[in-house]
């Protein structure tokens, strides 16, 4: 394949011209480069790559005066259901577009979804490995961890960014043929259609995602939370990632061995200098053992508890839930033998098994997954009807 023709666009006028030329496209290959708490605070869009089969457009949002407004012609293309948008591993991209610009991408084809449904591997495949496996080409990924917010972009960065979309049409077409040969084209259609429903939701308790919470006692969670939130406040003010205010590992360490007073906080290692000045030093002092007033954590919702459904069951109900889980485990073994372990995991992952036990297949699974389960039940004389309804409806 030839070298991509690259147009690097830095003004609203150029963006509008590119959008005008892309209006008649039937499909576009899309990728984003963005910074997620590595070099600045928050998630920041750094580059948009679009390939129409002829030209790779690199749209730079950083020089734009009003990116949300000046990029709207591009967002209109992404919202247009008549244009197929080809991505590789798109969830982080579409979440960012939804979060920052209220863009809900329509008509998505994800080559990582296609590859996963071939059932050749358990893990998501990187774009570089997929290009090598399907096209026999080595693509330089040396710029993968670049600071995409730094300007000017190097020529190497531009070529890297262009390659992220340049091969997507050929990959999508090859994978589509392979899936059709396996009778799985409809699987991909259903999974890709479901990507339109992916939406960004704000996490009100982000500190619960921190690995450090497992190194503290439950009673220490209020201090862990308040120290996390103070670090986040300073990071936002400085426009720095929180780890530059102090490292993630220090969070649980400061909770387990909290400085006793202002002087202790001033000499504490690994804290950004801004924390050791007012008003933040006073806020840190308020977290010291003699001063801290713990506000209890709100009770976890059902979605935030681990295995909330099974914990509520006992006696006969617990036995029925166990029976349903055993049937699903049996079916997973049969699908592994009849097809392979990778497809079995796509239909009955541990998460899906837990959801089916509670909610039933009709609410949890896509049509293609239900078809596989029905066929496995028929082939092995098992009762699919036992799995369809929510648990509360089980006789």
C-alpha positions, 0 to 999 in steps of 0.5 A: 500500500502507498504512503498516505497523503496527509493534510495537517489542518490548524484553522476553523476555515480548513476544518470547514473545507475538510468537512465539506469535502467529506460530506459525500463519503460513505465511510470514514476511518477515525481515530483520536489522540488525547491525553488522559491525565498524563501531562495535563489535568483531565482528558484533553483532545489533542488530534483528530485523524480522518481518512476517506480512502484518499487523504488523511486529515489531521485536525489539530484542535489546539490552535483553534480559538473555539474548538467545540464550535469550529469542530462542529462540521466534523461532529456533524459527520460523526453523528450522520448515520449514513456514513460508516465510521471505522475505528479500532478499539473505539470505546475510549474515543467515543466516550471522550467525544461524548464527555467533552463535546456531546457527540454521539457517534453513529454507524460504527464499525470497530475492527477490534470487535471484528477481530474478537468475534473471529474467536482466535484470541481472548485478548483485544489486539493492538492495531499494530499487531492486527496490521501485521497479522492481516496485512503483513506490514510492520508499522512504527509505533514509537510515537505511541506514548508521545506527549500529544499536547506538545507543539509543534508535532514532529513529522514522525508523530504525524506519520504515526497518527496517519497510520492509525487510520490509513489501514482501517478500511482494508482491515475492516474489509478483510475481517468482514470477509472472514466473519462472513465465511464463519457465519458471524457477520451478524454477530459483528453487526449486533456488537457494533450497533451496540456501540452507539449506546455507549455514553459517558457517565460522571463518576461521583466516587472516583477514589473507589477505583484507586488500588490504594483503597485495598491497603487501608481499613474501611474506617479510613475511607473518609480520610482516603476520600478527602485526601484524594479530593484535595489532591484532585482540587490542587491538580485541577488548579495547577493543570497537572495530572494528580500523580504530579501533586503526589503519587498514587502510592502516597495516598494510602501511605498518608492515610495509614501514617498521617502527619500530625500537624502543619510542620509534619505536612511541610516535611512530608516527602513527595508532596507538590510545593503548592500543597505546602502553602496556604490555603492547602496547607491548612486543609491538610492540617485539618486532615491530621488525626487530632483535627479530622472530622470524618464524614461517613461514606454513603452506602454503596448502591446495588451496582457498586456492591460486589455480587450484591444479588447473590449475597441477598440469597439464602436457603431455597433461593440460593439453591435455585441460583446455584442450579442456574449457575451450574447449568451455565457452567455446563453450557460453557463447557459444551460451547468450548468443546463444540466451538472453542474457549474464546467463543465460550468466553464471549457468550458466557464470561464470568460477568455475563454468567453472574448477570444471567443468573440474576436477570436471565438471557433475554435481558442480558445477551445479544441475539447472536449469543442467545442463538449459540446458547439455544443451539448448545442446549438443543445439542446437549438436551438441556433446557434453555427455558430455565435461563430466559427470565429474571431470577425472581420469575423462576418458579 
